Amino acid sequence: MPIRSFSHTLSRRVFLKASGGTLLGTLAFASGPIALLAPSRSWAMPLEALSSREGEILLVIIRQMFPHANLEDAVYTFVVKDLDRAAEAEQTRALLQGGIASLDEGASGDWLTLDTQDQFRRIEALEGTSFFEKIRSTAVVSLYNNPLAFAHFGYQGEEGDVGYLYNGFSDLTWLPDPPQPEDGFMPGTTAS
Protein backbone atom coordinates (compact mmCIF):
# COMPACT_ATOMS: atom_id res chain seq x y z
CA MET A 1 0.00 0.00 0.00
CA PRO A 2 1.53 3.32 -1.00
CA ILE A 3 2.23 5.85 1.71
CA ARG A 4 0.50 9.12 1.03
CA SER A 5 2.25 12.33 1.56
CA PHE A 6 0.09 15.17 2.81
CA SER A 7 1.09 18.73 2.52
CA HIS A 8 -0.23 20.56 5.56
CA THR A 9 -0.44 24.27 5.81
CA LEU A 10 -0.75 25.27 9.38
CA SER A 11 -3.07 28.23 9.67
CA ARG A 12 -2.55 30.78 12.42
CA ARG A 13 -5.87 29.78 14.02
CA VAL A 14 -4.96 26.07 14.06
CA PHE A 15 -1.54 26.93 15.51
CA LEU A 16 -3.15 29.03 18.25
CA LYS A 17 -5.57 26.23 19.07
CA ALA A 18 -2.69 23.82 19.38
CA SER A 19 -0.66 26.22 21.50
CA GLY A 20 -3.37 27.06 24.02
CA GLY A 21 -3.64 25.80 27.54
CA THR A 22 -6.22 24.47 29.96
CA LEU A 23 -7.42 25.61 33.35
CA LEU A 24 -8.23 22.71 35.67
CA GLY A 25 -9.96 22.68 39.01
CA THR A 26 -12.30 21.06 41.47
CA LEU A 27 -15.40 22.54 43.05
CA ALA A 28 -14.54 23.55 46.61
CA PHE A 29 -18.09 23.29 47.92
CA ALA A 30 -19.59 19.86 47.33
CA SER A 31 -23.03 21.07 48.28
CA GLY A 32 -24.31 24.37 47.05
CA PRO A 33 -26.18 25.88 44.15
CA ILE A 34 -23.26 25.52 41.73
CA ALA A 35 -22.55 21.92 42.75
CA LEU A 36 -26.17 21.09 41.96
CA LEU A 37 -25.77 22.45 38.42
CA ALA A 38 -22.36 20.94 37.72
CA PRO A 39 -22.19 17.47 36.18
CA SER A 40 -19.01 16.72 38.16
CA ARG A 41 -16.83 18.17 40.92
CA SER A 42 -13.87 18.42 38.54
CA TRP A 43 -13.80 20.92 35.71
CA ALA A 44 -11.55 21.91 32.83
CA MET A 45 -11.65 25.04 30.69
CA PRO A 46 -9.67 24.76 27.45
CA LEU A 47 -7.89 27.88 26.24
CA GLU A 48 -7.04 28.51 22.62
CA ALA A 49 -4.97 31.70 22.49
CA LEU A 50 -3.54 31.86 26.00
CA SER A 51 -1.34 29.42 27.91
CA SER A 52 -2.45 27.63 31.06
CA ARG A 53 -0.21 29.87 33.16
CA GLU A 54 -1.59 33.04 31.56
CA GLY A 55 -5.10 31.76 32.24
CA GLU A 56 -4.19 31.01 35.85
CA ILE A 57 -2.81 34.52 36.34
CA LEU A 58 -5.92 36.07 34.81
CA LEU A 59 -8.08 33.91 37.09
CA VAL A 60 -6.26 35.23 40.17
CA ILE A 61 -6.51 38.82 38.90
CA ILE A 62 -10.26 38.49 38.29
CA ARG A 63 -10.75 36.97 41.77
CA GLN A 64 -8.83 39.92 43.24
CA MET A 65 -10.85 42.48 41.27
CA PHE A 66 -14.24 40.85 41.95
CA PRO A 67 -13.94 39.04 45.29
CA HIS A 68 -16.86 36.86 46.33
CA ALA A 69 -15.93 34.68 49.30
CA ASN A 70 -17.66 31.45 48.32
CA LEU A 71 -17.89 31.84 44.56
CA GLU A 72 -16.22 28.88 42.87
CA ASP A 73 -13.22 29.33 40.56
CA ALA A 74 -15.27 27.49 37.93
CA VAL A 75 -17.48 30.60 37.60
CA TYR A 76 -14.49 32.93 37.30
CA THR A 77 -13.02 30.75 34.54
CA PHE A 78 -15.83 31.83 32.22
CA VAL A 79 -14.31 35.32 32.35
CA VAL A 80 -10.92 33.82 31.49
CA LYS A 81 -12.55 31.96 28.59
CA ASP A 82 -14.05 35.21 27.27
CA LEU A 83 -10.66 36.92 27.55
CA ASP A 84 -9.13 33.94 25.74
CA ARG A 85 -11.65 34.36 22.90
CA ALA A 86 -10.83 38.05 22.71
CA ALA A 87 -7.11 37.16 22.66
CA GLU A 88 -7.58 35.49 19.29
CA ALA A 89 -7.20 39.06 18.01
CA GLU A 90 -3.49 39.79 17.94
CA GLN A 91 -3.84 43.23 19.55
CA THR A 92 -5.80 41.88 22.53
CA ARG A 93 -3.45 38.93 22.96
CA ALA A 94 -0.49 41.33 22.99
CA LEU A 95 -2.27 43.53 25.55
CA LEU A 96 -3.02 40.61 27.90
CA GLN A 97 0.34 38.92 27.51
CA GLY A 98 2.13 42.25 27.94
CA GLY A 99 0.23 42.99 31.15
CA ILE A 100 0.97 39.54 32.52
CA ALA A 101 4.65 39.85 31.58
CA SER A 102 4.77 43.21 33.32
CA LEU A 103 3.31 41.70 36.51
CA ASP A 104 5.84 38.85 36.39
CA GLU A 105 8.72 41.25 35.72
CA GLY A 106 7.77 43.39 38.72
CA ALA A 107 7.65 40.28 40.90
CA SER A 108 11.11 38.91 40.06
CA GLY A 109 9.71 36.54 37.47
CA ASP A 110 6.65 34.92 39.05
CA TRP A 111 3.71 37.09 40.11
CA LEU A 112 1.78 34.04 41.33
CA THR A 113 4.30 33.45 44.16
CA LEU A 114 3.48 36.80 45.80
CA ASP A 115 1.21 36.89 48.82
CA THR A 116 -2.40 37.95 48.24
CA GLN A 117 -1.95 41.49 49.59
CA ASP A 118 1.08 42.15 47.39
CA GLN A 119 -0.78 40.80 44.36
CA PHE A 120 -3.69 43.11 45.15
CA ARG A 121 -1.43 46.18 45.48
CA ARG A 122 0.17 45.46 42.11
CA ILE A 123 -3.23 45.01 40.43
CA GLU A 124 -4.48 48.21 42.08
CA ALA A 125 -1.46 50.07 40.67
CA LEU A 126 -2.60 49.04 37.17
CA GLU A 127 -6.03 50.65 37.54
CA GLY A 128 -6.77 52.85 34.52
CA THR A 129 -4.40 50.98 32.18
CA SER A 130 -5.72 49.27 29.06
CA PHE A 131 -4.78 45.89 30.56
CA PHE A 132 -6.79 46.52 33.73
CA GLU A 133 -9.77 47.96 31.82
CA LYS A 134 -9.89 45.04 29.39
CA ILE A 135 -10.10 42.57 32.26
CA ARG A 136 -12.55 44.70 34.27
CA SER A 137 -14.93 45.38 31.37
CA THR A 138 -14.94 41.74 30.29
CA ALA A 139 -15.46 40.48 33.85
CA VAL A 140 -18.37 42.80 34.62
CA VAL A 141 -20.38 41.27 31.80
CA SER A 142 -19.06 37.72 31.80
CA LEU A 143 -19.07 37.12 35.54
CA TYR A 144 -22.49 38.54 36.32
CA ASN A 145 -24.26 37.24 33.20
CA ASN A 146 -23.62 33.59 33.92
CA PRO A 147 -26.15 30.97 35.07
CA LEU A 148 -23.65 29.59 37.59
CA ALA A 149 -23.26 33.06 39.14
CA PHE A 150 -27.06 33.43 39.08
CA ALA A 151 -27.32 30.22 41.12
CA HIS A 152 -24.67 31.39 43.57
CA PHE A 153 -26.24 34.81 44.15
CA GLY A 154 -29.83 33.52 44.14
CA TYR A 155 -30.80 35.53 41.08
CA GLN A 156 -33.73 33.92 39.30
CA GLY A 157 -32.88 35.32 35.89
CA GLU A 158 -35.45 36.49 33.43
CA GLU A 159 -37.89 33.63 34.10
CA GLY A 160 -39.91 34.49 31.05
CA ASP A 161 -41.27 37.96 30.43
CA VAL A 162 -43.21 38.37 33.66
CA GLY A 163 -40.35 40.12 35.44
CA TYR A 164 -40.25 40.74 39.16
CA LEU A 165 -43.58 42.51 39.41
CA TYR A 166 -45.31 39.12 39.51
CA ASN A 167 -42.35 37.08 40.73
CA GLY A 168 -40.54 38.25 43.84
CA PHE A 169 -41.81 41.83 43.97
CA SER A 170 -43.53 41.46 47.31
CA ASP A 171 -41.39 38.85 49.07
CA LEU A 172 -39.62 41.44 51.18
CA THR A 173 -39.62 40.12 54.74
CA TRP A 174 -37.32 42.45 56.67
CA LEU A 175 -39.55 45.59 56.49
CA PRO A 176 -43.05 46.06 57.90
CA ASP A 177 -45.87 45.93 55.35
CA PRO A 178 -46.67 49.41 54.03
CA PRO A 179 -50.28 50.56 53.87
CA GLN A 180 -51.85 49.25 50.68
CA PRO A 181 -53.00 51.95 48.23
CA GLU A 182 -56.62 51.94 47.07
CA ASP A 183 -55.79 50.58 43.65
CA GLY A 184 -53.58 47.83 45.14
CA PHE A 185 -49.88 47.20 44.72
CA MET A 186 -50.21 45.20 41.52
CA PRO A 187 -51.83 46.40 38.30
CA GLY A 188 -55.46 45.34 38.07
CA THR A 189 -55.89 44.69 41.81
CA THR A 190 -57.69 46.70 44.44
CA ALA A 191 -57.25 46.92 48.18
CA SER A 192 -59.11 44.29 50.11
N, C-alpha and C positions, 0 to 999 in steps of 0.2 A: 504494500500500500504506500503510495507516494506521500511524503511529508509536505504539507502545505506551508507555504511561507506567507505570513500575514504582515502587511505593512500597517503599522498602527501610528496614527497621529494622535498625540496626546493633547487634547484641548486643555486650555487653562482651567475650565470648570471641572473637568475630570481630574486634573492634577490637584486642584484645591480640595475636591472631595476625598481624594486619596491621602492628602496631607493633613486632614483635620484630626481632631481628637475626640475624646468622649469624657463626659462628666459622669461619675458613678457615685451612688450613695445608697443609703438605707434609711427608711422612715424612722425617725427617733421615737415617735409616739405610736405605739402599736394600736392604741384605741383612740379614736378621735375622728372628726369629720373627714379629714383627708384620708386616713387609713381605711375608712369605709368605702371611699371612692376608688382607691388604688387597687389594681389587680394583684399586687404583690408588695412586700415590704422593701424589696430592692428595686432600684431604678437606674436607668442609664439614659443619658441625653447625648446623642451623637452631634458632633460639631463638624462643619464642613470647611470653614475658612480659618478658624482659630484652632490653636493647639489645646490639648487638655489642660496644660498649665495656665495658658492665657484665660481659658474658661474658668478655671479655679480661682484665679485672681479676680476676675470680674464678679464671680459669685460672692467673694468676700467683700468686695467694694459695695456691691448692691445691698448686701446684708447690713453693712455699716451705714449706708445712706438711708435705708428704709428698715430700721430695726423693729421687728415684731417678735417678742420673746419666744413664742411657741410655734411660729410659722416654719414649716418644714423647708429644708433646702430644696426639695423637689419643686416647690412652688417658685422659688427664686430662679431655678434653672431655666424656667420659661423666658425670663428676661435675658439670660445669657444666650438662649437659642435665638431670640429676636435680634440681639446684637450680632450673633454669628451670621444670621441671614443678611443683615445690613453690611457686614464685613466682606460679603462677596463683591461689593463695590471697592475697588482698589483704594480710593480716597478714604473711605470709612475704615477699612482694614489698617491702613497706614496710621490713621488717627488713634485707633484703639491700641495697636501694637506699640506705637510711639509713646502713648501714655503709660502703658504697662512697663515698657523699657525704662522710662523716666522714674517710675516708682522703684523699680529694681535697682537702678543706678544710685538713687538716693539712699538706698538701704544696704549698701555694700554688696549688691548682687542678688539678694533674695528678699523681696518685700514680704513674702508670706511668713518669714521667720520672726518678724517683728511682733511685739506684744500688741494686743488689741487697741490700747490707747494710742500707741505710736502710729499704728496703721490709720486710726481715725484722724489724728492730727495731720498726717500727710495727705489724706483725702480732702480734709477741710481746706488745706492750703491750695488745693487745685480748683476750689469753687470759682466759677466764672470762666474757666478754660473750656475750650471746645470739647476736650476729652470728658470732663466732668458733666457738661451739659448734654452730651450725646447719651451718656449712661443714664443721667437723671430723667431726661425726656422720654427715653425708651422705657425705663422702669415704671414711670408714673402710669403709662398706658398698659404695659404688658403685665405688671404685677397685679394691678387692681381690676383688670378686666379678664380674669381667669377663674373658671369654675372651681378650681381647687382653693383659691383665695376666698371666693364667695362662701364656700363651705366652712372655711376656717373662721371667717368674720361673722358668719350667720346671715349673710346677705342672701335674700331669696331670688335675686335676679329679676328679670322682667316678668316672669310668670304670666305670659300672655300680654294682652293689652289692657288689662283691668287696672294696673298700677296699684299704688298703695292706698288709694282712697277706699277701695273695697277689700284690701288685703293688708292688714297691719296698721291702718290709719289710727284706729282707736284702741290699740293694745298697750297703751301707755299705762303702767301700773304704779309708777313712783310719784305721781302727782294726784291731788284730789280731783274728782270729776268736776269740770266747770259746769255752770248752769247751761242747760240746753236752750238754744234759741228757738223761737216759735216755729221756724221752718225746718228745724232739725239740723243735725250736723251733716247728714248726707243728702245729696240731691234727691228730690222726690220724696223725702220723709218729713213728717211733722212731729212736733213734740208730743209725747204721750203722757 
